C-alpha cells in the first residue's frame, strides 16, 4: 500500500548522552557520548534510509540542542516540517552503557508538548503508516494529541503502529499506561514490543510469545511484532510466524521495524516482512547512509 508519504512518525525527540564505558549507575560514567535520540525519530531515519518518504512530528526547544537534532533529521532525509520548536528546553536523557539493562535518567521538557496544529490532517489519506510510542503518550498534551491523530489515521486507511517502549521511569502509572495501550490498539494497530516492555508493563517476567500476541489481538490490535531474546514473533488473527535471530547481540529494533513496515507497505506477507525486518537489522550493523531496498528482499526473492 504505497501512498505519497510512506510514514508519519510522532513522538519523542531528544538529546541522549550515553556513557562511553560500561557502567551500572549514572555516577559511574565518566565520559558520555551525545547522539540524537527518540524511537519515533530513529524509525523515521531508518525508513528514509530505505528510500521511504518519512516525516516526523515532534517538539524540541529553541536551544542549540534542538536545532542540532533537527539538522540531523534533515541531513538524514527525514521531512522535519512537522517538528515544532517551543519555549521549553529540549529533552535530555542520560544512559549508561550496559551489557544487560542500562540505567536511565530523564530530564523531560519539550518532547511532551506536541500540538494538534503540527499534524497534516488534510493529507492523512496520503500517508501509509502513522506511528507513535508509549513514551510519547506518557504525558499530556502529547498523549491526547497522538490518540486523536491515531483515530483520524485509522479512518483515513493508514497502517496505525505503536512501539510499546514502556518504562516506569517515564510512565509510572501502569493502570493509565495499560488503558492508553488498549485505546490505541482498538484502531486496528500494529503493536511492536520486546520482552522487557511486556515485563515492565504487565509485571510478567516470563511471557509466552503466543499469549502476548493473543493479548493484543483480543484488545483490538490487528498485528503484533514481539521480540524475545532469541527470535522475532509476528502474528495476526490468521497466523503466527517465528524467525530466529542470527546476530542477536546487536539488534537495532528501529531498523527491524523499518524493514518490517517497508515490506508491509510493499504488500509483502507476514513472514516475508519479518525476514525483511531481520535483514534490515543486520545491515544496520554494517553500514550507514542510503540503502537499496532490494537488499532487504534478497532472501525473499532468492
C-alpha positions as CSV (number, residue, x, y, z in Angstrom):
1,X,0.0,0.0,0.0
2,X,2.1,2.9,-1.3
3,X,1.0,6.5,-0.8
4,X,2.8,9.8,-1.4
5,X,4.0,9.9,2.3
6,X,5.2,6.5,3.5
7,X,5.3,7.2,7.2
8,X,4.4,10.0,9.7
9,X,6.2,9.1,12.9
10,X,5.1,11.0,16.0
11,X,6.6,11.4,19.5
12,X,9.7,11.9,21.4
13,X,12.8,13.6,20.0
14,X,15.6,14.4,22.5
15,X,19.4,14.5,23.0
16,X,20.8,11.4,24.5
17,X,24.1,11.1,26.4
18,X,25.4,7.5,26.8
19,X,28.4,6.5,28.9
20,X,31.4,5.6,26.7
21,X,32.3,2.7,29.1
22,X,30.2,0.0,30.8
23,X,28.5,1.4,33.9
24,X,25.6,0.3,36.1
25,X,24.9,3.7,37.7
26,X,24.9,7.2,36.1
27,X,27.5,8.4,38.6
28,X,29.9,5.7,37.4
29,X,30.1,7.1,33.9
30,X,33.0,9.5,33.3
31,X,32.7,10.3,29.6
32,X,29.3,10.5,27.8
33,X,28.7,10.5,24.1
34,X,26.0,12.8,22.6
35,X,23.6,11.4,20.0
36,X,20.1,12.3,18.7
37,X,17.5,10.1,20.4
38,X,13.9,9.1,20.4
39,X,12.4,5.9,18.9
40,X,10.0,7.7,16.5
41,X,12.8,9.8,15.1
42,X,15.2,6.9,14.8
43,X,12.5,4.9,13.0
44,X,11.9,7.8,10.6
45,X,15.7,7.9,9.9
46,X,15.8,4.1,9.2
47,X,12.7,4.4,6.9
48,X,14.3,7.2,5.0
49,X,17.5,5.1,4.5
50,X,15.3,2.6,2.6
51,X,14.1,5.3,0.3
52,X,10.7,5.8,2.0
53,X,9.2,9.3,2.3
54,X,9.4,9.8,6.1
55,X,8.0,12.6,8.2
56,X,8.4,13.3,11.9
57,X,6.0,15.2,14.2
58,X,7.9,16.2,17.4
59,X,8.8,19.1,19.6
60,X,12.2,20.5,20.7
61,X,13.4,23.6,22.3
62,X,14.6,26.8,20.6
63,X,18.0,26.0,22.1
64,X,21.2,24.8,20.3
65,X,20.5,21.2,21.1
66,X,17.1,21.4,19.5
67,X,18.5,23.0,16.3
68,X,21.2,20.4,16.2
69,X,18.9,17.4,16.2
70,X,16.6,18.9,13.7
71,X,19.6,19.5,11.4
72,X,20.5,15.8,11.9
73,X,17.0,14.8,10.8
74,X,17.2,16.9,7.7
75,X,20.6,15.5,6.8
76,X,19.2,12.0,7.2
77,X,16.5,12.6,4.7
78,X,13.6,13.0,7.1
79,X,11.0,15.7,6.5
80,X,11.0,17.8,9.6
81,X,8.3,20.2,8.6
82,X,6.1,18.9,11.4
83,X,8.7,19.4,14.1
84,X,8.0,22.4,16.2
85,X,10.2,24.5,18.5
86,X,8.8,25.5,21.8
87,X,9.9,27.6,24.8
88,X,10.7,24.6,27.0
89,X,14.2,23.2,26.7
90,X,15.0,20.2,24.5
91,X,14.5,17.0,26.5
92,X,17.7,15.3,27.7
93,X,18.4,11.7,28.6
94,X,21.4,10.2,30.3
95,X,22.0,6.5,29.7
96,X,24.6,4.1,31.0
97,X,26.2,1.7,28.5
98,X,25.5,-1.8,30.0
99,X,25.8,-5.4,28.8
100,X,22.4,-6.1,30.4
101,X,20.0,-3.2,31.1
102,X,21.0,0.4,31.1
103,X,20.3,2.9,33.8
104,X,18.4,6.0,32.6
105,X,17.9,9.5,34.0
106,X,15.4,11.6,32.1
107,X,15.1,15.4,32.1
108,X,11.8,15.9,30.3
109,X,10.7,19.2,28.8
110,X,9.9,20.0,25.2
111,X,9.2,16.4,24.0
112,X,5.7,16.2,25.5
113,X,4.4,19.4,24.0
114,X,3.0,18.1,20.7
115,X,0.2,20.3,19.3
116,X,-2.7,19.2,17.1
117,X,-1.6,22.0,14.8
118,X,1.5,20.1,13.9
119,X,-0.4,17.3,12.2
120,X,-1.3,17.5,8.4
121,X,-4.7,16.0,8.8
122,X,-5.7,17.2,5.4
123,X,-3.1,14.9,4.0
124,X,-3.7,11.7,6.1
125,X,-5.3,10.0,3.1
126,X,-1.8,10.3,1.5
127,X,0.1,8.7,4.5
128,X,0.9,4.9,4.5
129,X,1.8,4.5,8.2
130,X,1.1,6.6,11.3
131,X,3.5,5.5,14.1
132,X,3.7,6.5,17.7
133,X,5.2,5.3,21.0
134,X,4.3,4.6,24.6
135,X,7.0,7.0,25.7
136,X,5.3,9.9,23.8
137,X,1.9,9.1,25.2
138,X,3.1,9.0,28.8
139,X,2.3,12.7,29.3
140,X,-0.2,15.3,28.0
141,X,-0.7,17.2,25.8
142,X,1.2,14.7,23.6
143,X,-0.9,11.7,24.7
144,X,-4.2,13.4,23.8
145,X,-2.9,14.7,20.5
146,X,-1.5,11.4,19.4
147,X,-4.6,9.5,20.2
148,X,-6.6,12.0,18.2
149,X,-4.2,11.6,15.3
150,X,-4.3,7.8,15.5
151,X,-8.1,7.8,15.3
152,X,-8.0,10.1,12.2
153,X,-5.2,8.0,10.6
154,X,-7.3,4.8,11.0
155,X,-10.3,6.4,9.4
156,X,-8.0,7.5,6.5
157,X,-6.9,3.9,5.9
158,X,-3.4,4.3,7.3
159,X,-1.5,1.5,9.0
160,X,-1.6,2.6,12.6
161,X,1.5,1.5,14.5
162,X,2.6,1.6,18.2
163,X,6.1,1.0,19.7
164,X,5.3,-0.2,23.2
165,X,8.6,1.2,24.6
166,X,7.4,1.2,28.2
167,X,9.4,2.1,31.2
168,X,8.1,3.0,34.6
169,X,10.6,5.9,34.9
170,X,8.7,7.6,32.0
171,X,5.2,6.3,32.7
172,X,4.9,5.3,36.4
173,X,1.1,4.8,36.4
174,X,0.8,1.3,34.9
175,X,-3.0,1.4,35.1
176,X,-3.1,4.5,33.0
177,X,-0.5,3.1,30.6
178,X,-2.5,-0.1,30.0
179,X,-5.6,1.9,29.4
180,X,-3.7,4.0,26.8
181,X,-2.3,1.0,25.1
182,X,-5.8,-0.6,24.9
183,X,-7.3,2.6,23.5
184,X,-4.5,2.8,20.8
185,X,-4.9,-0.9,20.0
186,X,-8.5,-0.6,19.0
187,X,-7.5,1.5,16.0
188,X,-6.5,-1.9,14.4
189,X,-3.0,-1.2,15.4
190,X,0.3,-2.9,14.7
191,X,1.9,-3.3,18.1
192,X,5.7,-3.7,18.4
193,X,7.3,-4.6,21.7
194,X,10.0,-6.6,23.3
195,X,10.0,-9.0,26.3
196,X,11.3,-6.2,28.6
197,X,8.5,-3.9,27.6
198,X,6.0,-6.6,28.4
199,X,7.6,-7.5,31.7
200,X,7.7,-3.9,32.8
201,X,4.1,-3.0,31.9
202,X,2.3,-6.3,32.7
203,X,4.7,-7.4,35.5
204,X,5.1,-10.8,33.9
205,X,8.8,-11.8,33.7
206,X,8.4,-14.9,31.6
207,X,5.7,-14.3,28.9
208,X,4.7,-17.0,26.4
209,X,5.1,-15.3,23.0
210,X,1.7,-16.6,21.7
211,X,0.0,-15.4,24.8
212,X,1.5,-11.9,24.3
213,X,0.3,-11.8,20.7
214,X,-3.2,-13.1,21.7
215,X,-3.5,-10.4,24.4
216,X,-3.1,-7.6,21.9
217,X,-5.3,-9.1,19.3
218,X,-8.0,-9.5,21.8
219,X,-8.0,-5.8,22.7
220,X,-8.2,-4.7,19.1
221,X,-4.8,-4.8,17.5
222,X,-4.5,-6.2,14.0
223,X,-0.9,-7.3,14.0
224,X,1.8,-7.9,16.7
225,X,5.6,-7.9,16.5
226,X,7.1,-9.4,19.7
227,X,10.9,-9.5,20.1
228,X,12.3,-12.0,22.6
229,X,15.9,-12.7,23.5
230,X,16.4,-15.0,20.5
231,X,13.6,-14.5,18.0
232,X,11.1,-12.3,16.3
233,X,7.5,-13.4,16.7
234,X,4.9,-11.9,14.3
235,X,1.2,-12.7,14.4
236,X,-2.3,-11.7,13.4
237,X,-5.7,-13.4,13.7
238,X,-4.8,-15.9,11.0
239,X,-1.2,-16.9,11.6
240,X,1.9,-16.6,13.8
241,X,5.4,-16.8,12.5
242,X,8.7,-17.2,14.3
243,X,12.1,-16.1,13.0
244,X,15.3,-16.7,14.9
245,X,18.0,-14.1,15.4
246,X,21.2,-14.7,13.5
247,X,23.1,-11.8,15.2
248,X,21.2,-11.2,18.4
249,X,23.8,-9.3,20.4
250,X,23.4,-6.1,18.3
251,X,19.8,-5.9,17.4
252,X,18.5,-2.5,16.4
253,X,14.8,-2.6,16.9
254,X,14.1,0.5,14.9
255,X,16.0,-0.9,12.0
256,X,14.0,-4.1,12.3
257,X,10.7,-2.2,12.4
258,X,11.7,-0.1,9.4
259,X,12.4,-3.2,7.3
260,X,9.1,-4.8,8.5
261,X,7.0,-1.7,7.8
262,X,8.6,-1.1,4.4
263,X,7.8,-4.7,3.5
264,X,4.2,-4.3,4.6
265,X,3.9,-1.1,2.5
266,X,5.2,-3.2,-0.4
267,X,2.4,-5.7,0.3
268,X,4.7,-8.5,1.5
269,X,3.3,-11.3,3.5
270,X,3.7,-11.6,7.3
271,X,6.6,-14.0,7.3
272,X,8.3,-12.1,4.4
273,X,8.0,-8.9,6.3
274,X,9.7,-10.5,9.3
275,X,12.6,-11.7,7.0
276,X,12.9,-8.1,5.6
277,X,13.0,-6.7,9.1
278,X,15.7,-9.1,10.3
279,X,17.8,-8.3,7.2
280,X,17.5,-4.6,7.8
281,X,18.6,-5.1,11.5
282,X,21.6,-7.0,10.3
283,X,22.5,-4.4,7.6
284,X,22.3,-1.6,10.2
285,X,25.3,-3.1,11.9
286,X,27.5,-2.9,8.8
287,X,26.6,0.3,7.0
288,X,25.1,3.8,7.3
289,X,23.6,6.0,4.7
290,X,21.1,5.2,1.9
291,X,20.3,1.6,1.1
292,X,18.9,-0.2,-2.0
293,X,15.6,-1.5,-0.8
294,X,16.2,-4.7,-2.8
295,X,18.8,-5.7,-0.1
296,X,16.1,-6.4,2.5
297,X,14.2,-8.6,0.0
298,X,17.2,-10.6,-1.2
299,X,16.3,-13.7,0.8
300,X,12.6,-13.5,0.0
301,X,13.2,-13.3,-3.8
302,X,16.1,-15.7,-3.9
